[in-house]
Amino acid sequence: MGGKNLSNISIAVVRRLPKYHRYLKDLLDKEVYRISSKELGKLIGFTASQIRQDLNCFGGFGQQGYGYNVEELYKEISRILGLNKNYNIIIIGAGNLGQAIANYTGFGKLGFELLALFDIDPRLIGMKIKGIPVLNMDKLDEFISEHGVDIAIVCAPKDFAQEITDKLNKKNVRGIWNFAPADLNVAEGIIVENVNLSESLLTLSYLLNEKELLSG
Amino acid sequence: MGGKNLSNISIAVVRRLPKYHRYLKDLLDKEVYRISSKELGKLIGFTASQIRQDLNCFGGFGQQGYGYNVEELYKEISRILGLNKNYNIIIIGAGNLGQAIANYTGFGKLGFELLALFDIDPRLIGMKIKGIPVLNMDKLDEFISEHGVDIAIVCAPKDFAQEITDKLNKKNVRGIWNFAPADLNVAEGIIVENVNLSESLLTLSYLLNEKELLSG
């Protein structure tokens, strides 16, 4: 299977994969080893045909009438998501949000190893969060050169986000997970994934008013 | 314009509206009052035709050759996003993530008024975050009845998320902004917007490996 038929994955399918990954892990934890697209769909809230269509992108795992092999599917989706590798990560901005991410243990289990946090606030520099040090921002360049960093998580205020990105652009960072409400200009080859909380909240406020709006 | 032609907005368009909203606000702050779809597209990173198509969903604001009236468009998108109203919000879970959200001043400006945070941890109960109290979780029911809450922000660990939702299901909460990595079962009429950070990070790790994967 590995790597076949992978040329046409849309970003919409990619964004559904982590959800499959999570549900398949839950099934394995419950010792469920085989599941039909119908049952899986009911669990996740997708239609069975959506599921068959999504999973067919990766060469198809189900056997007609037998359902999916949960373990095999979980492993293959893990591989597609790049979870067969380890990633060195750092967090830039050690305020509440940066600390919240540092405290979340789930990422470590998936292979994302947090090496350090960085900040400019002297009250934060020198702290340890789950044993991980908060370093002075002026050590960033040196640290990246020395340790190698795959993913930088930007948890800094909007006004500092591009300045930080300019620093990252000059180093061998491969990806930026950006929580600042700003669209970053990155060097070629660096991939940015934005988590824009305001956009999510505004989507919710839209949905709260949708009925009224559409009938208006 | 208000409310016309609004029956066919896809969720994909809705999710782009907050971005328009943010860029139009920036333009107004810079005293730019008129912009072409081409210029706006260049700014946001969408094609001009994408922009025309999106904004046509709401009845169309541009005049051929004159571009868009930034202020009018900003106001109309604000209205569509429900930002002409105010929302009472609470945060359930006053750990780092809950505090990060409470500390973010941007939401208040958009009309989301934080009334209280709730937690079960005695070390957090009684604290104030930007003047907003952290209350004991056992006061939740009473508080909602007394003050009215439009949106509850769930920042609790996964294992508590459904239990909290069950409480909210019995009250007149209209929306849940859910940060727990769990799909919540809500009562009819309650709208959930999920922010699943793991899904976002896994999308990034996919994208970091996409080239290799597709050429494999």
Interface residues (C-beta under 8 A of the other chain):
Chain A: G2 G3 L6 S7 V14 R15 L17 P18 K19 H21 R22 I44 G45 I80 L81 G82 L83 K85 Y87 G95 N96 L97 Q99 A100 I101 N103 Y104 G106 F107 L110 F112 D150 I151 R174 G175 W177 P181 D183 I191 E193 V195 N196 L197 S198 E199 S200 L201 L202 T203 L204 S205 Y206 L207 L208 N209 L213 L214 G216
Chain B: G2 G3 L6 S7 V14 R15 L17 P18 K19 H21 R22 I44 G45 I80 L81 G82 L83 K85 Y87 G95 N96 L97 Q99 A100 I101 N103 Y104 G106 F107 L110 F112 D150 I151 R174 G175 W177 P181 D183 I191 E193 V195 N196 L197 S198 E199 S200 L201 L202 T203 L204 S205 Y206 L207 L208 N209 L213 L214 G216
